[in-house]
Amino acid sequence: MTTTANLPVVVIGAGPAGLAAAAHLVERGIEPLVLEAGSSAATAVRAWSHVRLFS
C-alpha cells in the first residue's frame, strides 16, 4: 500500500481563487506550494484592468 501523507499540496495559480485556496490550507496547518506562471501573484488579474472584479 502506498501513502500520500508526505506529499506536498500544490496550488496552481496565484490569482484570487488560488490565494484563497492557499489561505484555507494554511488555516488547517498545511503549507501549500503555490505555483504562478507570472512574475508575481495575480499577474493575470492586473492584465484585466478593464474588468470590474468583486463589484
C-alpha positions in Angstrom: 0.0 0.0 0.0 1.3 3.5 -0.9 0.7 6.6 1.2 0.4 10.2 0.1 0.6 11.7 3.6 4.1 13.1 3.0 3.4 14.6 -0.5 3.2 18.4 -0.8 -0.1 20.1 -1.6 0.3 22.2 -4.7 -1.9 25.2 -5.6 -1.7 26.1 -9.3 -2.2 29.8 -9.9 -1.8 32.7 -7.5 -4.9 34.6 -8.6 -7.9 35.2 -6.3 -9.0 31.5 -6.2 -5.5 30.1 -5.8 -4.6 32.5 -3.0 -7.9 31.8 -1.2 -7.2 28.0 -1.5 -3.7 28.5 -0.1 -5.1 30.6 2.8 -7.6 27.8 3.7 -4.8 25.2 3.6 -2.7 27.4 5.9 -5.6 27.7 8.3 -5.6 23.9 8.5 -1.9 23.7 9.3 -0.9 22.6 5.7 1.8 24.5 4.0 1.0 24.7 0.3 3.4 25.2 -2.6 1.8 27.9 -4.8 2.9 28.0 -8.4 2.3 31.0 -10.6 3.3 31.4 -14.2 3.5 35.2 -13.9 6.2 37.2 -12.3 4.1 37.9 -9.2 0.8 37.0 -7.5 -2.3 37.9 -9.5 -0.4 38.8 -12.7 -3.3 37.9 -14.9 -5.8 39.9 -12.8 -3.7 43.0 -13.3 -4.0 42.5 -17.1 -7.8 42.6 -16.7 -7.8 46.2 -15.6 -10.7 46.9 -17.9 -12.9 44.3 -16.0 -14.6 45.2 -12.7 -13.9 42.5 -10.1 -15.8 41.7 -6.9 -18.3 44.5 -7.5 
